[in-house]
Amino acid sequence: MTGTAQEHQSVATSRRIEPFAASVWPWVDQMAERNPAAVFFGGGVPPTDVIPVERLREGANRAWDDGASTLLYGEVRGYRPLRDLIAERMAARGAAVDTADILITNGAQQGIDLAARIFIDPGDIVLTEAPTFMDALRVFRSHEAEPIGVPVDEDGLQVDALATLLDRLPRRPKFLYTVPTYQNPMGVCLSSERRRALVDLARERGLVIVEDDPYGELSYDGDPLPTLKSLDPEVVFLGTFSKVLAPGLRVGWVASSPQLREAFFNVKEGTDIHNERIMTRTVYHTAHGFLDQHVNTTREIYRRRRDAMVRGLEREMPAAVSWTTPHGGFFLWVTLPEGYDTDAMLPDATDRGVIFLPSSWFYPDRSWTRSMRLNFSSQPEERITEAMSRLAETIRAY
Protein backbone atom coordinates (compact mmCIF):
# COMPACT_ATOMS: atom_id res chain seq x y z
CA MET A 1 0.00 0.00 0.00
CA THR A 2 1.28 3.48 -0.86
CA GLY A 3 0.49 7.00 0.32
CA THR A 4 -0.08 6.12 3.98
CA ALA A 5 0.63 8.55 6.80
CA GLN A 6 3.27 6.17 8.13
CA GLU A 7 5.17 6.27 4.83
CA HIS A 8 5.11 10.07 4.78
CA GLN A 9 6.46 10.18 8.34
CA SER A 10 9.36 7.88 7.42
CA VAL A 11 10.69 10.06 4.58
CA ALA A 12 14.46 10.30 4.98
CA THR A 13 15.45 13.94 5.28
CA SER A 14 18.93 15.44 5.26
CA ARG A 15 20.95 16.07 8.39
CA ARG A 16 21.28 19.64 7.13
CA ILE A 17 17.72 20.54 8.12
CA GLU A 18 18.16 19.57 11.78
CA PRO A 19 19.94 22.80 12.89
CA PHE A 20 17.16 24.92 11.41
CA ALA A 21 14.63 23.25 13.70
CA ALA A 22 16.68 24.30 16.73
CA SER A 23 15.41 27.86 16.94
CA VAL A 24 14.40 30.16 19.79
CA TRP A 25 11.71 31.85 17.70
CA PRO A 26 8.87 29.31 18.06
CA TRP A 27 9.35 29.50 21.83
CA VAL A 28 9.36 33.29 21.75
CA ASP A 29 6.20 33.22 19.64
CA GLN A 30 4.59 31.09 22.36
CA MET A 31 5.55 33.74 24.91
CA ALA A 32 3.95 36.45 22.77
CA GLU A 33 0.75 34.39 22.57
CA ARG A 34 0.93 33.80 26.32
CA ASN A 35 0.82 37.57 26.97
CA PRO A 36 0.07 39.65 23.85
CA ALA A 37 0.43 42.84 25.91
CA ALA A 38 4.03 42.10 26.92
CA VAL A 39 6.73 44.53 25.78
CA PHE A 40 8.82 42.66 23.22
CA PHE A 41 12.57 43.24 23.50
CA GLY A 42 13.49 40.18 21.45
CA GLY A 43 13.76 41.66 17.97
CA GLY A 44 16.53 43.50 16.19
CA VAL A 45 14.62 45.89 13.96
CA PRO A 46 13.94 49.56 13.43
CA PRO A 47 10.49 50.65 14.61
CA THR A 48 7.86 51.03 11.92
CA ASP A 49 7.55 54.77 12.53
CA VAL A 50 11.13 55.43 11.35
CA ILE A 51 10.95 53.30 8.19
CA PRO A 52 10.89 55.84 5.30
CA VAL A 53 7.81 54.47 3.57
CA GLU A 54 7.16 57.50 1.34
CA ARG A 55 10.77 57.66 0.18
CA LEU A 56 10.68 53.90 -0.50
CA ARG A 57 7.46 54.33 -2.48
CA GLU A 58 9.15 57.00 -4.60
CA GLY A 59 12.15 54.72 -5.06
CA ALA A 60 9.90 51.84 -6.13
CA ASN A 61 8.18 54.04 -8.71
CA ARG A 62 11.56 55.00 -10.17
CA ALA A 63 12.63 51.35 -10.17
CA TRP A 64 10.11 50.68 -12.93
CA ASP A 65 11.58 53.30 -15.27
CA ASP A 66 13.68 50.71 -17.12
CA GLY A 67 10.50 48.97 -18.22
CA ALA A 68 10.01 45.28 -18.95
CA SER A 69 13.70 44.60 -19.42
CA THR A 70 14.09 44.96 -15.65
CA LEU A 71 12.06 41.76 -15.25
CA LEU A 72 14.38 39.54 -17.29
CA TYR A 73 17.15 37.32 -15.94
CA GLY A 74 20.47 38.93 -15.13
CA GLU A 75 22.54 41.00 -12.71
CA VAL A 76 23.89 38.14 -10.62
CA ARG A 77 26.31 40.58 -8.99
CA GLY A 78 23.49 43.07 -8.48
CA TYR A 79 22.42 46.44 -9.83
CA ARG A 80 25.62 48.31 -10.73
CA PRO A 81 24.59 51.76 -9.43
CA LEU A 82 23.72 50.18 -6.06
CA ARG A 83 27.10 48.46 -5.93
CA ASP A 84 28.80 51.76 -6.74
CA LEU A 85 26.87 53.41 -3.91
CA ILE A 86 27.91 50.66 -1.50
CA ALA A 87 31.56 51.07 -2.54
CA GLU A 88 31.31 54.82 -1.82
CA ARG A 89 29.80 54.23 1.60
CA MET A 90 32.43 51.63 2.48
CA ALA A 91 35.17 54.03 1.38
CA ALA A 92 33.74 56.60 3.78
CA ARG A 93 34.47 54.10 6.56
CA GLY A 94 38.00 53.49 5.35
CA ALA A 95 37.60 50.40 3.16
CA ALA A 96 38.60 50.81 -0.48
CA VAL A 97 36.57 48.14 -2.29
CA ASP A 98 36.37 47.49 -6.02
CA THR A 99 32.76 47.51 -7.19
CA ALA A 100 33.51 44.23 -9.00
CA ASP A 101 34.14 42.59 -5.61
CA ILE A 102 30.69 43.59 -4.30
CA LEU A 103 27.91 41.02 -4.67
CA ILE A 104 24.32 41.98 -3.77
CA THR A 105 22.63 39.33 -1.60
CA ASN A 106 19.22 38.53 -0.18
CA GLY A 107 20.10 40.19 3.10
CA ALA A 108 23.29 39.64 5.06
CA GLN A 109 21.93 36.23 6.08
CA GLN A 110 22.45 34.98 2.54
CA GLY A 111 25.99 36.34 2.71
CA ILE A 112 26.60 34.17 5.78
CA ASP A 113 25.27 31.14 3.92
CA LEU A 114 27.36 31.86 0.82
CA ALA A 115 30.51 32.10 2.95
CA ALA A 116 29.62 28.80 4.57
CA ARG A 117 29.09 27.15 1.18
CA ILE A 118 32.43 28.43 -0.09
CA PHE A 119 34.61 27.57 2.90
CA ILE A 120 33.03 24.72 4.89
CA ASP A 121 33.44 21.00 4.38
CA PRO A 122 31.67 18.56 6.76
CA GLY A 123 33.54 18.33 10.04
CA ASP A 124 35.32 21.68 9.70
CA ILE A 125 35.77 24.07 12.60
CA VAL A 126 34.32 27.57 12.39
CA LEU A 127 35.21 30.10 15.07
CA THR A 128 32.61 32.57 16.32
CA GLU A 129 32.32 34.98 19.17
CA ALA A 130 30.79 33.64 22.35
CA PRO A 131 28.12 34.95 22.42
CA THR A 132 27.33 35.49 18.73
CA PHE A 133 24.47 35.95 16.25
CA MET A 134 22.34 32.85 16.80
CA ASP A 135 21.17 32.44 13.21
CA ALA A 136 24.76 32.30 11.99
CA LEU A 137 25.27 29.28 14.24
CA ARG A 138 22.33 27.53 12.60
CA VAL A 139 23.78 28.14 9.13
CA PHE A 140 27.21 26.81 10.08
CA ARG A 141 25.73 23.69 11.64
CA SER A 142 23.56 23.08 8.59
CA HIS A 143 26.78 22.79 6.59
CA GLU A 144 28.01 20.25 9.19
CA ALA A 145 30.63 22.53 10.71
CA GLU A 146 31.57 22.61 14.40
CA PRO A 147 31.21 26.17 15.76
CA ILE A 148 33.61 26.97 18.59
CA GLY A 149 33.29 30.17 20.58
CA VAL A 150 35.90 32.79 21.48
CA PRO A 151 35.05 34.84 24.61
CA VAL A 152 33.91 38.45 24.37
CA ASP A 153 34.19 41.20 26.98
CA GLU A 154 33.37 44.92 26.98
CA ASP A 155 36.17 45.57 24.47
CA GLY A 156 34.94 42.90 22.08
CA LEU A 157 36.46 39.60 21.05
CA GLN A 158 39.40 38.61 23.27
CA VAL A 159 42.23 38.32 20.76
CA ASP A 160 44.63 36.78 23.31
CA ALA A 161 42.08 34.04 23.98
CA LEU A 162 41.76 33.48 20.23
CA ALA A 163 45.51 33.01 19.90
CA THR A 164 45.52 30.48 22.75
CA LEU A 165 42.58 28.64 21.20
CA LEU A 166 44.29 28.43 17.80
CA ASP A 167 47.26 26.73 19.48
CA ARG A 168 44.97 24.11 21.04
CA LEU A 169 42.66 23.24 18.16
CA PRO A 170 43.20 19.86 16.48
CA ARG A 171 42.94 21.43 13.00
CA ARG A 172 42.93 24.88 11.47
CA PRO A 173 39.49 26.54 11.49
CA LYS A 174 38.07 27.54 8.11
CA PHE A 175 37.26 31.07 9.22
CA LEU A 176 36.38 33.39 12.09
CA TYR A 177 32.89 34.88 11.95
CA THR A 178 32.75 38.14 13.90
CA VAL A 179 30.43 41.12 14.47
CA PRO A 180 33.07 43.58 15.71
CA THR A 181 31.02 46.79 15.68
CA TYR A 182 28.09 47.09 18.13
CA GLN A 183 28.03 43.36 18.41
CA ASN A 184 24.96 41.15 18.36
CA PRO A 185 24.00 40.25 21.08
CA MET A 186 26.13 42.22 23.58
CA GLY A 187 26.26 45.62 21.87
CA VAL A 188 30.01 45.93 22.54
CA CYS A 189 32.58 47.24 20.07
CA LEU A 190 35.97 45.71 19.32
CA SER A 191 38.59 48.24 20.42
CA SER A 192 41.03 49.84 17.97
CA GLU A 193 43.96 47.96 19.54
CA ARG A 194 42.19 44.64 19.29
CA ARG A 195 41.15 45.30 15.69
CA ARG A 196 44.74 45.69 14.66
CA ALA A 197 45.83 42.72 16.78
CA LEU A 198 43.08 40.54 15.28
CA VAL A 199 44.00 41.39 11.70
CA ASP A 200 47.70 40.77 12.43
CA LEU A 201 46.95 37.44 14.10
CA ALA A 202 44.74 36.33 11.23
CA ARG A 203 47.47 37.11 8.70
CA GLU A 204 50.06 35.30 10.80
CA ARG A 205 47.91 32.17 11.20
CA GLY A 206 46.28 32.12 7.77
CA LEU A 207 42.82 32.64 9.28
CA VAL A 208 40.05 34.01 7.09
CA ILE A 209 37.91 36.71 8.77
CA VAL A 210 34.23 37.08 7.89
CA GLU A 211 33.14 40.49 9.23
CA ASP A 212 29.39 40.96 9.68
CA ASP A 213 28.53 44.67 9.97
CA PRO A 214 24.76 45.22 10.20
CA TYR A 215 24.97 48.01 12.81
CA GLY A 216 28.21 49.80 11.94
CA GLU A 217 26.62 53.06 10.78
CA LEU A 218 24.37 53.31 13.84
CA SER A 219 26.82 55.01 16.20
CA TYR A 220 25.48 57.17 19.05
CA ASP A 221 28.65 58.44 20.76
CA GLY A 222 31.03 59.66 18.09
CA ASP A 223 32.11 58.07 14.84
CA PRO A 224 32.22 54.27 14.44
CA LEU A 225 35.61 52.59 14.42
CA PRO A 226 37.19 51.56 11.11
CA THR A 227 35.98 48.26 9.74
CA LEU A 228 38.26 45.24 9.77
CA LYS A 229 37.95 45.36 5.99
CA SER A 230 39.64 48.77 6.06
CA LEU A 231 42.61 47.21 7.87
CA ASP A 232 42.89 44.16 5.62
CA PRO A 233 41.38 43.98 2.10
CA GLU A 234 41.26 40.17 2.34
CA VAL A 235 38.53 40.33 5.00
CA VAL A 236 35.16 39.09 3.72
CA PHE A 237 32.70 41.87 4.61
CA LEU A 238 28.94 41.41 4.99
CA GLY A 239 26.63 44.43 4.94
CA THR A 240 22.89 45.06 4.86
CA PHE A 241 20.25 47.75 4.45
CA SER A 242 17.98 45.92 6.94
CA LYS A 243 18.91 48.04 9.95
CA VAL A 244 19.26 51.45 8.28
CA LEU A 245 16.19 51.21 5.98
CA ALA A 246 13.96 48.17 6.63
CA PRO A 247 14.51 44.44 7.20
CA GLY A 248 11.69 43.45 4.85
CA LEU A 249 13.66 44.75 1.86
CA ARG A 250 16.09 41.79 2.07
CA VAL A 251 18.95 43.64 0.39
CA GLY A 252 22.49 43.11 1.63
CA TRP A 253 25.92 42.54 0.16
CA VAL A 254 29.23 40.70 0.30
CA ALA A 255 32.45 42.62 -0.33
CA SER A 256 35.07 39.93 -0.89
CA SER A 257 38.38 40.20 -2.80
CA PRO A 258 39.70 39.49 -6.30
CA GLN A 259 40.72 36.01 -5.11
CA LEU A 260 37.19 35.15 -3.94
CA ARG A 261 35.12 37.24 -6.34
CA GLU A 262 34.28 34.44 -8.76
CA ALA A 263 33.66 31.89 -6.01
CA PHE A 264 30.97 34.09 -4.49
CA PHE A 265 29.55 34.86 -7.94
CA ASN A 266 29.31 31.19 -8.92
CA VAL A 267 27.76 30.04 -5.65
CA LYS A 268 25.27 32.90 -5.67
CA GLU A 269 24.23 32.16 -9.27
CA GLY A 270 23.82 28.47 -8.47
CA THR A 271 21.75 29.28 -5.39
CA ASP A 272 19.13 31.72 -6.70
CA ILE A 273 20.10 32.74 -10.29
CA HIS A 274 20.18 36.47 -9.48
CA ASN A 275 18.83 39.17 -7.17
CA GLU A 276 15.34 40.64 -7.07
CA ARG A 277 15.87 43.40 -9.61
CA ILE A 278 13.01 45.74 -8.74
CA MET A 279 13.89 45.79 -5.05
CA THR A 280 17.59 46.45 -5.59
CA ARG A 281 16.68 49.43 -7.79
CA THR A 282 14.19 50.59 -5.16
CA VAL A 283 16.90 50.53 -2.50
CA TYR A 284 19.30 52.44 -4.73
CA HIS A 285 16.81 55.19 -5.62
CA THR A 286 15.77 55.42 -1.96
CA ALA A 287 19.27 55.55 -0.52
CA HIS A 288 20.95 57.81 -3.10
CA GLY A 289 21.15 61.33 -1.70
CA PHE A 290 19.01 60.40 1.31
CA LEU A 291 20.54 57.68 3.45
CA ASP A 292 23.01 59.84 5.40
CA GLN A 293 20.25 62.22 6.47
CA HIS A 294 17.99 59.30 7.39
CA VAL A 295 20.70 57.55 9.42
CA ASN A 296 21.45 60.78 11.31
CA THR A 297 17.77 61.14 12.20
CA THR A 298 17.41 57.57 13.42
CA ARG A 299 20.62 57.80 15.45
CA GLU A 300 19.02 60.48 17.61
CA ILE A 301 15.92 58.34 18.17
CA TYR A 302 17.92 55.24 19.06
CA ARG A 303 20.26 57.19 21.34
CA ARG A 304 17.31 58.42 23.39
CA ARG A 305 15.90 54.89 23.62
CA ARG A 306 19.24 53.45 24.67
CA ASP A 307 19.56 56.13 27.33
CA ALA A 308 16.04 55.39 28.58
CA MET A 309 16.89 51.72 28.95
CA VAL A 310 20.19 52.40 30.73
CA ARG A 311 18.51 54.85 33.12
CA GLY A 312 15.79 52.29 33.84
CA LEU A 313 18.36 49.60 34.57
CA GLU A 314 20.32 51.96 36.84
CA ARG A 315 17.19 52.90 38.75
CA GLU A 316 15.50 49.49 39.02
CA MET A 317 18.02 46.66 39.01
CA PRO A 318 19.37 44.91 42.12
CA ALA A 319 22.98 45.71 42.91
CA ALA A 320 24.39 42.39 41.64
CA VAL A 321 22.99 42.84 38.11
CA SER A 322 25.31 44.28 35.43
CA TRP A 323 24.86 45.34 31.80
CA THR A 324 26.71 46.71 28.81
CA THR A 325 26.24 50.31 27.67
CA PRO A 326 26.52 50.18 23.88
CA HIS A 327 27.79 53.12 21.84
CA GLY A 328 25.72 52.05 18.85
CA GLY A 329 23.57 49.30 17.41
CA PHE A 330 20.31 47.89 18.76
CA PHE A 331 21.15 45.81 21.84
CA LEU A 332 22.48 45.69 25.35
CA TRP A 333 23.34 42.63 27.44
CA VAL A 334 22.16 42.15 31.01
CA THR A 335 23.95 39.65 33.26
CA LEU A 336 22.48 38.27 36.48
CA PRO A 337 24.24 36.75 39.54
CA GLU A 338 25.20 33.10 39.94
CA GLY A 339 22.23 30.76 40.15
CA TYR A 340 19.97 32.59 37.71
CA ASP A 341 18.72 30.92 34.53
CA THR A 342 17.13 33.27 31.99
CA ASP A 343 15.62 30.38 30.01
CA ALA A 344 13.68 29.36 33.12
CA MET A 345 12.88 32.99 33.95
CA LEU A 346 11.35 33.94 30.59
CA PRO A 347 7.79 32.63 31.20
CA ASP A 348 7.54 34.55 34.48
CA ALA A 349 8.93 37.67 32.82
CA THR A 350 6.36 37.27 30.05
CA ASP A 351 3.56 37.04 32.59
CA ARG A 352 4.85 40.29 34.13
CA GLY A 353 4.89 41.95 30.72
CA VAL A 354 8.46 41.62 29.37
CA ILE A 355 9.87 39.32 26.66
CA PHE A 356 13.65 39.07 26.17
CA LEU A 357 15.98 36.57 24.50
CA PRO A 358 17.85 34.24 26.89
CA SER A 359 21.63 34.10 26.60
CA SER A 360 22.02 30.37 26.01
CA TRP A 361 20.83 30.66 22.41
CA PHE A 362 23.77 32.90 21.52
CA TYR A 363 26.50 30.44 22.54
CA PRO A 364 27.78 27.59 20.36
CA ASP A 365 27.54 25.19 23.33
CA ARG A 366 24.52 26.96 24.99
CA SER A 367 26.51 26.93 28.22
CA TRP A 368 25.86 30.45 29.53
CA THR A 369 22.39 30.82 31.07
CA ARG A 370 22.37 33.95 33.24
CA SER A 371 22.30 36.80 30.71
CA MET A 372 19.70 38.22 28.36
CA ARG A 373 19.65 40.34 25.22
CA LEU A 374 17.46 43.44 25.30
CA ASN A 375 16.63 45.41 22.14
CA PHE A 376 16.01 49.12 22.69
CA SER A 377 15.48 50.33 19.11
CA SER A 378 11.93 49.15 18.55
CA GLN A 379 10.14 50.47 21.66
CA PRO A 380 9.26 54.06 22.68
CA GLU A 381 10.95 55.47 25.75
CA GLU A 382 7.92 55.33 28.04
CA ARG A 383 7.38 51.61 27.36
CA ILE A 384 11.08 50.93 27.95
CA THR A 385 10.94 52.74 31.30
CA GLU A 386 7.91 50.80 32.51
CA ALA A 387 9.28 47.48 31.27
CA MET A 388 12.55 47.87 33.20
CA SER A 389 10.50 48.06 36.39
CA ARG A 390 8.66 44.85 35.48
CA LEU A 391 11.91 43.11 34.59
CA ALA A 392 13.42 44.09 37.95
CA GLU A 393 10.36 42.66 39.72
CA THR A 394 10.87 39.38 37.85
CA ILE A 395 14.52 39.19 38.85
CA ARG A 396 13.77 39.90 42.50
CA ALA A 397 11.00 37.27 42.55
CA TYR A 398 13.04 34.56 40.83
Residue pairs with C-beta under 8 A, 6 or more apart in sequence:
15 144
16 142
16 143
16 144
17 142
18 141
18 142
19 137
19 138
19 139
19 141
19 142
20 138
20 142
22 138
22 141
23 138
24 134
24 357
24 358
24 361
28 42
28 355
28 357
31 38
31 346
31 347
31 350
31 355
32 38
32 40
32 355
34 347
34 350
34 351
35 350
35 351
35 353
35 355
37 353
38 350
38 353
38 354
38 355
39 353
39 354
39 355
39 379
39 383
39 384
39 386
39 387
39 390
40 355
40 378
40 379
41 354
41 355
41 356
41 357
41 373
41 374
41 375
41 376
41 379
41 387
42 355
42 356
42 357
42 373
42 375
43 375
43 378
44 184
44 243
44 330
44 331
44 375
44 377
45 242
45 243
45 247
45 330
45 375
45 377
45 378
46 243
46 244
46 246
46 247
46 298
46 377
46 378
47 301
47 377
47 378
47 379
47 380
50 297
50 298
50 301
51 245
51 246
52 245
52 286
52 290
52 294
55 286
55 290
55 294
56 245
56 246
56 249
56 282
56 286
58 285
58 286
59 281
59 282
59 283
59 284
59 285
59 286
59 287
60 278
60 282
60 285
62 281
62 282
62 285
63 70
63 278
63 279
63 281
63 282
63 285
64 70
64 278
66 281
70 277
70 278
70 281
71 277
71 278
73 273
73 274
74 274
74 277
75 104
75 274
75 275
75 277
75 280
76 103
76 265
76 268
76 269
76 273
76 274
76 275
77 83
77 100
77 102
77 103
77 104
77 265
78 102
78 103
78 104
78 253
78 275
78 280
79 104
79 275
79 277
79 280
79 281
79 284
80 99
81 284
81 288
82 104
82 251
82 280
82 281
82 283
82 284
82 287
83 99
83 102
83 104
83 253
84 99
85 284
85 287
85 288
86 97
86 99
86 102
86 239
86 253
86 255
87 97
87 98
87 99
87 102
89 217
89 291
90 96
90 97
90 227
90 229
90 237
90 239
90 255
91 97
93 216
93 217
93 224
93 226
93 227
93 230
94 226
94 227
94 230
95 226
95 227
95 229
95 230
95 233
95 237
95 255
96 230
96 233
97 229
97 233
97 237
97 255
98 258
100 258
100 261
101 255
101 256
101 257
101 258
101 261
102 253
102 254
102 255
103 114
103 253
103 254
103 255
103 256
103 261
103 264
103 265
103 268
104 251
104 252
104 253
104 275
104 280
105 111
105 114
105 238
105 251
105 252
105 253
105 254
105 268
105 275
106 250
106 251
106 252
106 272
106 275
106 276
107 240
107 242
107 247
107 250
107 251
107 252
108 212
108 214
108 238
108 239
108 240
108 242
108 252
108 253
109 135
109 139
109 252
110 252
110 268
110 271
110 272
111 212
111 238
111 252
111 253
111 254
112 135
112 136
112 139
112 177
112 210
112 212
112 238
113 139
113 271
114 254
114 264
114 267
114 268
114 271
115 175
115 177
115 210
115 236
115 238
115 254
116 126
116 139
116 140
116 142
116 143
116 145
117 143
117 267
117 271
118 260
118 263
118 264
118 267
119 174
119 175
119 208
120 126
120 140
120 143
120 144
120 145
120 174
121 174
122 143
122 144
122 145
123 144
123 145
123 146
124 144
124 145
124 146
124 171
124 173
124 174
125 145
125 146
125 147
125 148
125 169
125 171
125 172
125 173
125 174
126 140
126 145
126 146
126 147
126 148
126 173
126 174
126 175
126 176
126 177
127 147
127 148
127 149
127 150
127 162
127 165
127 173
127 175
127 176
127 177
127 207
128 136
128 137
128 140
128 147
128 148
128 149
128 150
128 176
128 177
128 178
128 364
129 149
129 150
129 152
129 157
129 177
129 178
129 179
129 183
130 149
130 150
130 151
130 152
130 362
130 363
130 364
130 368
131 149
131 152
131 185
131 186
131 333
131 359
131 362
131 363
131 368
131 371
132 149
132 177
132 179
132 184
132 185
132 362
132 363
132 364
133 179
133 184
133 185
133 212
133 362
134 185
134 361
134 362
136 177
136 212
137 147
137 364
140 147
140 177
141 147
145 174
147 364
148 165
148 169
148 173
148 364
149 363
149 364
149 365
150 157
150 158
150 161
150 162
150 165
150 176
151 157
151 158
151 161
152 158
152 183
152 186
152 188
153 188
154 188
154 324
155 188
155 189
155 190
155 191
155 194
156 180
156 183
156 188
156 189
156 190
156 191
156 194
157 178
157 180
157 190
157 194
157 198
158 194
159 194
159 197
159 198
159 201
162 176
162 198
162 201
163 201
166 172
166 173
166 201
166 205
166 207
172 205
172 206
172 207
173 207
174 208
175 207
175 208
175 209
175 210
175 236
176 202
176 207
176 208
176 209
176 210
177 210
177 212
178 190
178 198
178 209
178 210
178 211
178 212
178 228
179 211
179 212
179 213
179 214
179 215
180 189
180 190
180 195
180 198
180 211
180 213
180 225
180 227
180 228
181 189
181 190
181 213
181 215
181 216
181 224
181 225
181 227
181 328
181 329
182 188
182 189
182 215
182 216
182 218
182 219
182 224
182 326
182 327
182 328
182 329
182 330
182 331
183 189
183 190
183 329
184 214
184 215
184 329
184 330
184 331
184 373
185 331
185 333
185 357
185 359
185 362
185 373
186 324
186 326
186 331
186 332
186 333
186 373
187 324
187 325
187 326
187 328
187 329
187 330
187 331
187 332
187 333
188 324
188 326
188 333
189 224
189 225
189 326
189 327
189 328
190 198
190 225
191 225
192 225
192 226
195 225
195 226
195 228
195 231
196 231
198 209
198 228
199 209
199 228
199 231
199 232
199 235
201 207
202 208
202 209
202 232
203 232
208 234
208 236
209 228
209 232
209 234
209 235
209 236
210 235
210 236
210 238
211 227
211 228
211 229
211 235
211 236
211 237
211 238
212 238
213 227
213 237
213 238
213 239
214 238
214 239
214 240
214 242
214 243
215 243
215 328
215 329
215 330
216 224
216 227
216 239
216 328
217 224
217 244
217 295
218 243
218 244
218 295
218 298
218 299
218 302
218 328
218 329
218 330
219 299
219 327
219 328
220 299
220 302
220 303
220 306
220 326
220 327
220 328
221 327
221 328
222 327
224 328
227 235
227 237
228 235
228 237
229 235
229 237
229 255
233 257
234 257
234 259
236 254
236 255
236 256
236 257
236 260
237 254
237 255
237 256
238 252
238 253
238 254
239 252
239 253
239 255
240 251
240 252
240 253
241 249
241 251
241 252
241 283
241 287
242 249
242 250
242 251
242 252
243 330
244 291
244 294
244 295
244 298
245 283
245 286
245 287
245 291
245 294
249 279
249 282
249 283
250 276
250 279
251 275
251 279
251 280
251 283
254 264
256 263
256 264
302 330
302 376
302 377
304 381
305 376
305 377
305 379
305 380
305 381
305 384
306 325
306 326
306 332
306 376
308 376
308 381
308 384
308 385
309 332
309 374
309 376
309 384
309 388
310 323
310 325
310 332
311 385
312 384
312 385
312 387
312 388
312 389
313 321
313 323
313 334
313 388
315 388
316 388
316 389
316 391
316 392
317 323
317 334
317 388
317 392
317 395
318 392
318 395
318 396
320 336
320 337
321 334
321 335
321 336
321 337
321 395
322 334
322 335
323 332
323 333
323 334
323 335
324 332
324 333
325 332
326 332
330 375
330 376
330 377
330 378
331 373
331 374
331 375
331 376
332 373
332 374
332 376
333 359
333 371
333 372
333 373
333 374
334 356
334 371
334 372
334 374
335 370
335 371
336 342
336 370
336 371
336 372
336 395
337 370
338 370
339 370
340 369
340 370
340 395
340 398
341 369
341 370
342 356
342 358
342 359
342 360
342 369
342 370
342 371
342 372
343 358
343 360
343 369
345 358
345 394
345 395
345 398
346 355
346 356
346 358
348 394
348 397
348 398
349 355
349 356
349 390
349 391
349 394
352 390
352 391
352 393
352 394
353 387
353 390
354 387
354 390
354 391
354 394
356 372
356 373
356 374
356 391
357 372
357 373
358 369
358 371
358 372
359 368
359 369
359 370
359 371
359 372
359 373
360 366
360 367
360 368
360 369
362 368
362 373
376 384
379 387
